[in-house]
Amino acid sequence: MLPGALTVVSVMASGVVAGVFFALAVSVLPALSAMPPEQYIQAHQLLGKGYHPVMPLLVGTATAADVALAVLAPASSTRYLAAAGAVALAGVMAVSQLGNVPINKVVHATSAGPVSQSWADPRPAWRHWHMLRTWMAFAALTLNTVAVVLRA
């Protein structure tokens, strides 16, 4: 029973993570890229307030479920797929912490108002890191979904 519950948590949490990242990639990022720097900074600061407390919790939950499945699942195929899903989600966490979060901190520390001519636009780098973690999130979701199908 526990592996079944863990599988549900794994698929649901990794699915939400992949879905949120997809929505950011196809809608939010293009909108932010089209904004003048001052407007972008304000929007980025507002958006971060909602995503930051929730997303690390979701990624951590999905990762913990995959790690538990890698140990507790009765079938070796499920264990291997869960372990691979956990690795992909650990990659999401690493990219977030080492790539996106430092950029977020700089943007959040930027004062409202006109930016200087020397302002280094962080949007291309942020998008690069975000796309990398989005692909990792989709890899985790795919691995977790295949584990469910093989279990059935």
NORFENQUI-V362070 format. One record per backbone hydrogen bond with DSSP energy under -0.5 kcal/mol. NH is the residue of the N-H (numbers start at 1). CO is the residue of the C=O. If there is no record, write none. Layout:
nh->{NH	NH}
co->{CO	CO}
//
This chain:
nh->{5	6	7	8	9	10	11	12	13	14	15	16	17	18	19	20	21	22	23	24	25	26	27	28	29	31	32	33	34	35	35	40	41	42	43	44	45	46	47	48	49	49	50	50	51	52	54	55	56	57	58	59	60	61	62	63	64	65	66	67	68	69	70	71	71	72	73	79	80	81	82	83	84	85	86	87	88	89	90	91	92	93	94	95	96	97	98	99	100	101	103	104	105	106	107	108	109	110	110	119	121	126	127	128	129	130	131	132	133	134	135	136	137	138	139	140	141	142	143	144	145	146	147	148	149	150	151	152}
co->{1	2	3	4	5	6	7	8	9	10	11	12	13	14	15	16	17	18	19	20	21	22	23	23	24	27	28	29	30	31	32	36	37	38	39	40	41	42	43	44	45	46	46	47	47	48	50	51	52	53	54	55	56	57	58	59	60	61	62	63	64	65	66	67	68	68	69	75	76	77	78	79	80	81	82	83	84	85	86	87	88	89	90	91	92	93	94	95	95	96	99	100	101	102	103	104	105	106	107	116	119	122	123	124	125	126	127	128	129	130	131	132	133	134	135	136	137	138	139	140	141	142	143	144	145	146	147	148}
//
